[in-house]
Amino acid sequence: MKRSILMLSLVVGATAFAQDVGVHQSVQVPEPSETPMLQAPEVPFVPTPEPAVEGMLKLAGVKPGDVVYDLGSGDGRIVISAVKNHGATRAVGVDINPERIAEANENARRAGVEDQVEFRQGDLFDADIGDATVVTLYLLPSVNERLKPKLLSELKPGTRIVSHGFDMGDWKPDKEVQEGGRTLYLWTIPERGGGRSAR
């Protein structure tokens, strides 16, 4: 009898131990989140006034056949106006903030130009801009300076660049105008190995 009780105790104990181990094996410590943090914008969102928007696109000579890129496109107003008011064939906005991208897409829908425009969320330094014929900017002097090598290496000769408010250091603009109290600058990508120096 004692032997039977002993055997039963051993079986019950072994079963409990196995269940206990199973419970502990099923508990997992949560891993740290691997979701990347959204990169903070380097430039705060300050909308370009409408007179400056129109002045930028006019200074760049936007016309049918042009492909316009706005780097740091915010609510999409330059992209939308490029196709709606100046006849650009296509326009692309790049902005790092998903809220601005959503807002821009909604503004394009309301303007009836969603088939001609595209808004891409991402870092403007990583953007593929090679098919642009016009690039518009409203950034900061330091960002313009860092962006200059990308513009010179990736854009085709003859591509026009317009910046609202800020120049590009020692790269002298082809033209500088005032529009509604705002300074606008125009550059043209030179021929490779010749033309005006942009260095």
C-alpha positions in Angstrom: 0.0 0.0 0.0 2.8 2.4 1.0 4.5 1.5 -2.3 1.4 2.4 -4.3 1.0 5.7 -2.5 4.6 6.5 -3.2 4.3 5.7 -6.9 1.2 7.8 -7.2 2.9 10.7 -5.5 5.8 10.4 -7.9 3.5 10.4 -10.9 1.5 13.4 -9.7 4.7 15.3 -8.8 6.2 14.6 -12.3 3.0 15.7 -14.0 2.9 18.9 -12.0 6.6 19.6 -12.8 6.0 19.0 -16.5 3.0 21.4 -16.5 5.0 24.0 -14.6 7.9 23.7 -17.0 5.5 24.0 -19.9 4.0 27.2 -18.5 7.4 28.7 -18.0 8.6 27.7 -21.5 5.5 29.3 -23.1 6.2 32.7 -21.4 8.2 35.0 -23.7 9.8 38.3 -22.9 8.6 40.9 -25.4 11.3 42.0 -27.7 12.0 45.8 -28.0 10.0 47.3 -30.8 11.7 47.1 -34.2 9.4 49.6 -35.8 11.6 52.5 -37.0 10.9 55.9 -35.6 9.7 58.4 -38.2 12.5 60.8 -39.1 11.8 64.3 -37.9 11.6 66.9 -40.7 14.6 69.1 -41.0 12.5 72.0 -42.2 9.3 73.1 -40.4 6.1 73.2 -42.6 5.5 76.8 -43.5 3.1 77.1 -46.5 4.4 79.1 -49.5 1.9 82.0 -50.1 0.0 81.7 -53.3 1.6 84.7 -55.0 5.0 83.1 -54.4 3.7 79.7 -55.6 2.7 81.3 -58.9 5.8 83.4 -59.0 8.0 80.3 -58.6 6.3 78.4 -61.4 6.3 81.5 -63.7 10.0 82.1 -63.0 10.7 78.4 -63.9 8.7 78.8 -67.1 6.6 75.8 -66.4 4.7 74.7 -69.5 3.1 71.6 -71.1 5.7 68.8 -71.3 7.3 69.7 -68.0 7.7 67.3 -65.1 7.8 69.3 -61.9 9.2 68.0 -58.6 8.6 69.8 -55.3 11.1 68.7 -52.6 9.5 69.3 -49.2 6.0 69.5 -50.8 3.9 70.1 -47.7 0.2 70.4 -48.5 0.9 70.0 -52.2 0.0 73.5 -53.4 3.0 73.9 -55.8 2.6 70.4 -57.3 -1.2 71.0 -57.8 -0.7 74.5 -59.3 2.0 73.2 -61.7 -0.5 71.0 -63.5 -3.7 72.9 -62.9 -2.5 76.5 -63.6 0.7 76.1 -65.7 0.0 73.0 -67.8 2.8 70.7 -66.6 2.4 67.2 -67.9 3.1 65.7 -64.4 4.1 66.8 -61.0 5.6 65.0 -58.0 5.8 66.0 -54.4 8.2 64.5 -51.8 7.7 65.0 -48.1 8.8 63.1 -45.1 5.7 63.8 -43.1 2.8 61.3 -43.7 0.2 63.8 -42.5 1.4 66.2 -45.2 1.2 63.5 -47.8 -2.4 62.6 -46.8 -3.3 66.3 -46.9 -1.7 66.8 -50.3 -3.5 63.8 -51.8 -6.8 65.2 -50.5 -6.1 68.6 -51.9 -5.2 67.1 -55.3 -8.5 65.1 -55.3 -10.4 68.3 -54.5 -8.6 70.1 -57.3 -9.4 67.3 -59.8 -5.8 66.7 -60.7 -5.1 63.4 -58.8 -4.4 61.6 -62.1 -1.5 64.0 -62.9 0.2 64.3 -59.6 2.0 62.0 -57.2 3.0 62.5 -53.6 5.8 60.3 -52.2 6.6 60.0 -48.5 10.3 59.9 -47.9 13.6 61.7 -47.4 14.2 64.2 -50.2 17.9 63.3 -50.2 16.8 59.8 -51.3 14.2 60.8 -53.8 14.6 59.7 -57.4 14.4 63.0 -59.3 16.1 62.1 -62.6 13.1 62.7 -64.8 12.4 66.2 -63.5 12.6 69.2 -65.8 11.7 71.6 -63.0 12.5 71.4 -59.3 11.0 73.7 -56.7 12.4 74.2 -53.1 11.3 76.0 -50.0 13.8 74.6 -47.5 16.7 76.2 -45.5 20.1 77.5 -46.6 21.9 74.6 -45.0 19.6 72.0 -46.6 19.9 73.7 -50.0 23.7 73.5 -49.7 23.6 69.8 -48.9 21.1 69.2 -51.7 23.2 70.9 -54.4 25.4 67.9 -55.2 22.4 65.7 -55.7 20.7 68.3 -58.0 23.9 68.7 -60.1 24.6 65.0 -60.4 21.1 63.6 -60.9 19.2 66.3 -63.0 19.6 66.6 -66.7 21.3 69.7 -68.2 18.8 72.4 -68.8 16.6 71.4 -65.8 15.4 74.6 -63.9 15.5 74.9 -60.2 13.6 77.5 -58.3 14.0 78.2 -54.6 11.8 80.4 -52.4 13.6 82.5 -49.9 17.0 80.9 -49.8 20.0 80.7 -52.2 22.7 78.0 -52.6 25.7 79.8 -51.4 28.4 80.1 -54.0 26.2 78.7 -56.8 25.0 82.1 -58.2 21.5 82.1 -59.5 20.7 82.9 -63.2 17.9 85.1 -62.0 16.6 86.6 -58.7 13.2 88.2 -58.5 10.8 89.6 -55.9 7.2 88.3 -55.7 4.9 89.6 -53.0 7.8 90.5 -50.8 9.4 87.1 -51.2 12.8 86.5 -52.9 12.8 83.8 -55.6 15.9 82.3 -57.2 16.4 80.5 -60.5 19.2 78.2 -61.5 19.7 76.0 -64.6 21.6 72.7 -64.5 24.7 73.3 -66.7 26.0 71.0 -69.4 28.3 68.3 -68.1 31.9 69.5 -68.1 31.1 73.0 -69.3 28.9 76.0 -68.9 28.6 78.1 -65.8 30.3 76.7 -62.7 28.0 75.6 -59.9 30.8 74.7 -57.5 
